[in-house]
Amino acid sequence: MTAQVSPQSDETGPARSKIDSTLRAILRDVLGLSEERAAELTPDSGLFGHLPELDSQAVADLLTEMEDRFDIIIEDDEVDGDHLETYGGLLALAEAKTVTS
C-alpha cells in the first residue's frame, strides 16, 4: 500500500515549500491574483491559456520577476510550453533553476 500525497504537500522539505510560496507570491503580484486563487493552484492547474491574466506580456513579466526573486537567470531556450502550461511545470522550472544556480 502506497501513501497518497496531496497536491500541496511538501515532498522535498523546506526548500520546496519556500520555492512554492515565493512562486505563489510572484503570481499574485504579477498577475494580480487574489490570495485565495493563488493558494488554490495545484500542480495540474492550467496557467497559460487558462488564466486570462497570463498573456504573452505577463509571461515576460513573470519570468523577469522569477529571475529577480529567485536570483536566477532563465535563458529563452530554457522555457517551453510545458513550463507555462501548468503550475506544476512552472514550479519545476523554478526548482530546477534554484538548485543549479
PyMOL commands that set and color helices and strands:
alter all, ss='L'
color gray80, all
select helices_A, chain A and resi 14-31+35-39+56-70+76-78+81-85+87-100
alter helices_A, ss='H'
color red, helices_A
deselect
rebuild
show_as cartoon
